[in-house]
Amino acid sequence: MKLASERELEDLRNEILSGRDPDRPCITVCGGTGCHASGCGNVAKEIETKLDSRNLKGKVELKITGCHGFCERGPIVILFPEGIFYQKVIPEDIEEIITSTIENKKIIDRLLYQDPVSGEKKVYITDISFYQKQNRLLLENNTIVNPIEIKDYLAIGGYGALAKVLGKMTPEAVIDAVKLSGLRGRGGGGFPTGRKWESTREASGDIKYVICNADEGDPGAYMDRSLLEGNPHSVLEGMIIGAYAIGSTEGYVYVRNEYPLAVSNLLTAIKQAREFGLLGNDILGSGFSFDVKVNRGGGAFICGESTALMASLEGKPGEPRAKYIHTSEKGLWDMPSNLNNVETWANIPIIINKGHEWYSGIGTESSKGTKVFSLVGKINNTGLVEVPMGMTLREIIFDIGGGIPGGKSFKAVQTGGPSGGCIPENLLDIPVDYERLTEVGSMMGSGGMIVMDEDTCMVDLARYFTNFLQEESCGKCVPCREGLRRMGEILTGITEGKGSMEDLSLIEDLAEMLKDASLCALGTTAANPVMSTLKYFRNEYEAHIADHKCPAGVCRELITYGINSDNCTGCGLCKKNCPSGAISGERKQTHVLDTNVCIKCGICYDVCKFKAVRKE
């Protein structure tokens, strides 16, 4: 079916809605990558089998959707229209779900989510604390849309913003709306989106390119992946609108090859959009033509940087170039190019549909709208959270994230990915926006948020991220290539008890050099983890150097294990599991650990049930 006008699009939407019964039971299964890893595919197959065997096909709808966000609780099944939320569902639960809940309206207690703070079990998704404080503009439709069915997207008003733009707005009016909304790029830099679009439109060039950055290389971050997996049409619609505003006829989505489900769903969405006349020539009879190609990246972290990404698109090594010439003037193949990330593009249809006044009413004075964060690490509620700009870190971590597991204490949260800073407990009440995070030595980045507890060594953390960035550096510029290598060597020495106080001054000098002299943002921000931990947790660095102790008990060279005879029952569990044979003793007798043989693997400490093994 090829839609040749805005009227035909509206007629099709009405036809889809008229054939749907809002009161018909619908079982939705989260089909994101996280739930796939937990076995959602088998859950969906079992639902289909049971519905068929009970002659319920057609009476009960089954829908495989995108990521629901609460990834730790997968596989997730939500029953509509009530919104009953079942978590950690396995195929063996399906018979009971259908007979008890679908047919007899009875709730299955064991499948309910139990709040880690109050201990209460929650029946409905709207009652779960993880979702209550979120403002899910982008993620909400992931729970109701089948990402490989364009009619689902059309049913919720999809491509309505595109029709409005092509039928009623000039390119300049679209750019003005985006500028007035206050939308800033969600890929890391936070540059005003409308201004970037305007610069690209005004640049001279026979061809102009629109590019979606879906490379997302931050450890622990998967916001863009989930949007592409769960609602790819929202990203495509945003790109088409942007292309119309800029004057582009050709676009690219650069997505990492490690995202096979996102790539598959995106390619399906592109094919469907072409079939419906929403991509290609003369879109909706407007005379405007635009199409999109998908390029798969090889997983290089540096290709998240705009000029390195464009070099990779051209078939060259993914290396950045100096920014004295902006990509809006000379980008891909030296033509004016506009690059935004997945989340930025997905915001565009919302701004057009709701209006820039409505959108700019969300967030802070300088940071508008919502932001999707990947909340991971030492946190009870792991997953994707979408919150209004300006919400405090404390609200995100403790009200939405449910706090720290195991009764342990919070130590720090890193925002902004490998180049972000670590923020301590006394700054948890700062609002999350671009400026405030930068002020405290961190950054917004693309939205990674890693929570750390008392067992995290901040020196070891700084060493890890420095080594990660060293490995991912393209090596083109000397400050980044050599500076990160030397900084990694110093940090490794400190974690091994070989550091000196002079090393801390040298680290600070290297950080300044990286910031001032590196070619691209990877190098200029690379020292953030080190400098923020040195600023807020200097005592840990000094303990490693002066006392040869790791306060968190992480750095192997600075740890000593022993057995407390008062607590040892002689159960033999530590002896049985010791890989080096360092533990001796008869059963029901106090055991002894030989520190000369011990390889400090920590297995004895982990398996001891009586707290007899001490770590110092």
Protein Blocks (a to p, Z undefined) as FASTA:
>chain_A
ZZfbfklmmmmmmmmmmmpcfkbccddddfbfklmmnopmmmmmmmmmmmmmnopghjac
cdddddehiamlpccddddfkopacehiafklmmmmmmmmmmnopacfklpccdfklopa
cfbfklpmklmmpccfklmmmmmpcfklmklmmmnopaklmmmmmmmpcfklmmmmmmmn
opacfklnopafklmmmmmmmpgcfbdcddddfklpaghiaklmmmmmmmmmlmmmmmmm
mmmmnopabdcddddfklmmlmmmmmmmmmmmmmnopgcehihhlopacdddddddehia
klmpmklmmmmmnopacddddfkbcfklmmchhiacddddfklmmmmmmmmmnopklmmm
gccfklgcjdddddehjdfbgcdddddehiafklmmmmmnnpaehhiacfbdcehijmbc
cddfklmmpccdfklmmmnopafkjopacdddfklcfklmmmmmmmmmmmmpgolamklm
mmmmmmmmmmmmmmnopacfklmmmmmmmmmmmmmmmmblmlmmmmmmmmmmmmmmmmmm
mmmmmnopafkomammlpccdddfklpgolommmmmmmnlpagcdehiacdddfklpgol
ommmmmpmnlpaccZZ
